[in-house]
Amino acid sequence: QVQLVESGGGSVQPGGSLRLSCAASGSTFTNMGWYRQPPGKERELVATISSGGSPNYGDSAKGRFTISRDNAKNTVYLQLNSLKPEDTAVYYCYARTIWRPTEAYWGQGTQVTVSS
């Protein structure tokens, strides 16, 4: 059974930083990453990373966020820097497996709030 468990969300002032973690279990994972859903808006891509470590960033993340992964721990990280109020959202971990490559798995979400 695939499980994705996120941690690291919280409240921070504008300009601050947070580091999100997502520990995956139950399979062998290919692409992993993060999406977010701001209040009243649709879910959007933040960043994904291949099993080989190649990142792909959404427009909102470029230059401020960094995605990385530790394949030995099946864990993906998202470093959030220079946070802005518009980064406030629920951040969801995402993963695909080698056994069911067309199916996306999601974590329960972690809240990030940026406010002064």
C-alpha positions as CSV (number, residue, x, y, z in Angstrom):
1,Q,0.0,0.0,0.0
2,V,1.5,3.3,-1.1
3,Q,1.7,6.0,1.6
4,L,3.0,9.6,1.4
5,V,3.5,11.4,4.7
6,E,4.2,15.1,4.5
7,S,5.8,17.3,7.3
8,G,7.3,20.7,7.7
9,G,4.5,23.1,7.0
10,G,3.6,26.0,9.3
11,S,3.3,29.7,9.5
12,V,6.1,32.1,8.5
13,Q,6.5,35.8,7.9
14,P,7.1,37.2,4.4
15,G,10.7,36.6,3.3
16,G,11.0,33.5,5.6
17,S,11.9,29.9,4.7
18,L,10.4,26.5,5.3
19,R,11.5,23.0,4.4
20,L,8.8,20.4,3.5
21,S,9.5,16.7,3.6
22,C,7.5,13.8,2.1
23,A,8.3,10.2,3.1
24,A,7.0,7.6,0.7
25,S,6.5,3.9,1.3
26,G,5.0,0.8,-0.2
27,S,6.5,0.8,-3.7
28,T,9.4,1.9,-5.9
29,F,8.9,5.5,-7.0
30,T,9.7,7.3,-10.3
31,N,8.6,10.9,-10.4
32,M,7.9,12.6,-7.1
33,G,7.1,16.2,-6.3
34,W,4.9,18.9,-4.9
35,Y,1.7,20.6,-5.9
36,R,-0.2,23.3,-4.0
37,Q,-3.7,24.6,-3.7
38,P,-4.1,28.2,-2.6
39,P,-7.4,29.2,-1.0
40,G,-10.2,29.3,-3.6
41,K,-8.0,28.2,-6.4
42,E,-7.2,25.0,-8.3
43,R,-4.2,22.8,-7.5
44,E,-1.1,23.8,-9.3
45,L,2.4,22.4,-10.0
46,V,5.2,23.6,-7.7
47,A,8.0,21.2,-8.6
48,T,8.6,17.6,-9.6
49,I,11.8,15.5,-9.7
50,S,12.7,12.3,-11.5
51,S,14.3,9.3,-9.9
52,G,17.5,10.4,-11.6
53,G,17.3,13.8,-9.9
54,S,16.1,16.0,-12.8
55,P,13.9,18.8,-11.5
56,N,11.0,20.5,-13.2
57,Y,9.6,23.7,-11.7
58,G,6.4,25.5,-12.0
59,D,6.5,29.3,-12.7
60,S,5.8,30.2,-9.1
61,A,8.7,28.2,-7.8
62,K,11.5,29.2,-10.2
63,G,14.3,31.0,-8.4
64,R,12.9,30.6,-4.9
65,F,12.1,27.0,-4.3
66,T,14.4,24.0,-4.6
67,I,13.3,20.4,-4.9
68,S,15.5,17.4,-4.0
69,R,15.1,13.8,-3.1
70,D,16.9,11.0,-1.2
71,N,16.2,7.7,-3.1
72,A,17.6,5.6,-0.2
73,K,14.9,7.1,2.1
74,N,12.2,7.4,-0.5
75,T,11.9,11.0,0.6
76,V,11.4,14.2,-1.4
77,Y,12.1,17.7,0.0
78,L,11.0,21.2,-1.0
79,Q,13.0,24.1,0.3
80,L,10.9,27.2,0.3
81,N,12.8,30.5,0.4
82,S,11.8,34.2,0.1
83,L,8.2,33.2,0.8
84,K,5.4,35.6,-0.1
85,P,1.8,35.8,1.1
86,E,0.7,34.4,-2.3
87,D,2.6,31.2,-1.4
88,T,0.0,30.5,1.2
89,A,-1.6,27.1,0.3
90,V,-2.0,23.5,1.1
91,Y,1.1,21.7,-0.3
92,Y,0.5,18.2,-1.5
93,C,3.2,15.6,-2.0
94,Y,2.8,13.6,-5.3
95,A,4.4,10.4,-6.5
96,R,4.2,7.8,-9.3
97,T,5.4,4.2,-9.1
98,I,7.1,1.9,-11.5
99,W,4.3,-0.7,-11.2
100,R,1.4,1.7,-12.0
101,P,3.0,4.5,-13.9
102,T,-0.3,6.1,-15.0
103,E,-1.6,6.5,-11.4
104,A,-0.7,9.5,-9.2
105,Y,-0.6,9.1,-5.5
106,W,-1.1,12.0,-3.1
107,G,-0.3,12.9,0.5
108,Q,-2.8,14.4,2.9
109,G,-1.4,17.9,2.5
110,T,0.4,20.3,4.7
111,Q,-0.6,23.9,5.3
112,V,1.9,26.7,4.6
113,T,0.8,30.2,5.7
114,V,2.8,33.3,4.9
115,S,1.6,36.3,6.8
116,S,3.0,39.3,8.7
